[in-house]
Amino acid sequence: SFSKGAAPKLSQEDQEYAYPISRCMTCGCCVDVCPQYNEKIDFVGAHAVAQVDLHNMHSIGRLQKSIRLEAMMAPDGISACGNAQNCVQVCPKEIPLTTSIGKMGRETTVYAISKWLKR
């Protein structure tokens, strides 16, 4: 159940990490230059991964973190990233997309292992 009022505040460190990601305007430049986004592979794209990172770190967003991580574990999710890093080179907002991709890769791995151990 949700309570009314302000959500817990992000730490200064989390705010500094989240701010550049929050500037994403989903322009699609990162997807346009991504070799993993094509007719054969339907990779979700760096912008989507970064938004999952942003939402998962927020106290309210954590409530649905497992749903987002499940989506990232889908066949065309985080594992489809080939780490070409073209996305970072063309991002007009200079968003550290590969940082989010790396973080989400680690988080999905930890999530998958914890799920497997709970079986």
RADA-V837693 format. One record per residue. N is the residue number from 1. PSI is psi in radians with two decimals (none if undefined). OMEGA is omega as a letter, one per 40 degrees, with the letter a starting at -180 (NA if undefined). D_CENTER is the distance of its C-alpha to the mean C-alpha in Angstrom with 1 decimal. Layout:
<<N PSI OMEGA D_CENTER> <N PSI OMEGA D_CENTER>>
//
This chain:
<<1 2.53 a 25.6> <2 2.44 i 24.5> <3 2.69 i 26.7> <4 2.65 i 27.5> <5 -3.07 a 26.9> <6 2.52 i 24.4> <7 2.81 i 21.2> <8 2.51 a 21.1> <9 2.58 i 20.3> <10 2.58 i 17.6> <11 2.82 i 19.1> <12 -0.71 i 19.9> <13 -0.78 i 17.7> <14 -0.66 i 14.6> <15 -0.76 a 15.7> <16 -0.56 i 16.1> <17 -0.74 a 12.6> <18 -0.56 a 11.1> <19 -0.89 a 13.7> <20 -0.65 i 12.8> <21 -0.66 a 9.3> <22 -0.26 i 11.3> <23 -0.12 a 13.6> <24 2.27 i 11.7> <25 0.25 a 14.3> <26 0.85 a 12.8> <27 -0.43 i 15.8> <28 0.01 i 14.9> <29 -0.71 a 16.3> <30 -0.65 i 13.4> <31 -0.64 a 13.9> <32 -0.63 a 17.7> <33 0.00 a 17.9> <34 2.11 i 15.7> <35 -0.25 a 18.2> <36 -0.08 i 16.1> <37 1.72 a 16.0> <38 -2.93 a 19.6> <39 -0.48 a 22.2> <40 -0.52 a 21.9> <41 2.27 a 18.2> <42 0.91 i 16.0> <43 2.41 a 12.6> <44 -0.46 i 9.9> <45 2.68 a 9.3> <46 -0.64 a 7.4> <47 -0.68 i 7.4> <48 -0.70 i 5.9> <49 -0.74 i 2.8> <50 -0.65 i 3.4> <51 -0.62 i 4.8> <52 -0.78 i 3.5> <53 -0.85 a 3.6> <54 -0.84 a 6.5> <55 -0.63 a 8.0> <56 -0.42 a 8.1> <57 -0.26 a 9.9> <58 2.51 a 12.4> <59 -0.70 i 15.5> <60 -0.68 i 15.8> <61 -0.50 i 12.2> <62 -0.38 a 12.7> <63 -0.50 i 15.4> <64 0.41 a 13.3> <65 -0.74 a 10.7> <66 -0.62 i 12.6> <67 -0.75 i 12.4> <68 -0.70 i 8.7> <69 -0.63 i 8.9> <70 -0.76 i 11.9> <71 -0.68 i 10.4> <72 -0.42 i 8.1> <73 -0.10 i 11.5> <74 2.83 a 13.4> <75 -0.65 a 15.4> <76 0.42 i 13.4> <77 -2.44 a 9.9> <78 -0.59 a 8.4> <79 -0.28 i 12.1> <80 -0.21 i 13.2> <81 2.21 i 11.8> <82 0.04 i 15.1> <83 0.67 i 14.0> <84 -0.47 i 16.5> <85 0.27 i 14.8> <86 -0.54 a 16.5> <87 -0.74 a 13.5> <88 -0.63 a 14.1> <89 -0.53 a 17.8> <90 -0.14 a 17.8> <91 2.08 a 15.4> <92 -0.33 i 18.1> <93 0.04 a 16.3> <94 0.77 i 15.8> <95 2.36 a 12.1> <96 1.23 a 11.1> <97 -0.67 a 8.5> <98 -0.43 i 9.6> <99 -0.79 i 9.3> <100 -0.69 i 5.5> <101 -0.77 i 6.1> <102 -0.78 a 8.9> <103 -0.77 a 7.8> <104 -0.57 i 5.6> <105 -0.79 i 8.8> <106 -0.78 a 11.0> <107 -0.67 i 9.7> <108 -0.61 i 10.2> <109 -0.84 i 13.4> <110 -0.74 i 14.7> <111 -0.79 a 14.0> <112 -0.73 i 15.9> <113 -0.76 a 18.6> <114 -0.63 i 19.2> <115 -0.75 a 19.4> <116 -0.71 a 21.9> <117 -0.47 a 23.9> <118 -0.16 a 24.3> <119 none NA 26.0>>
//
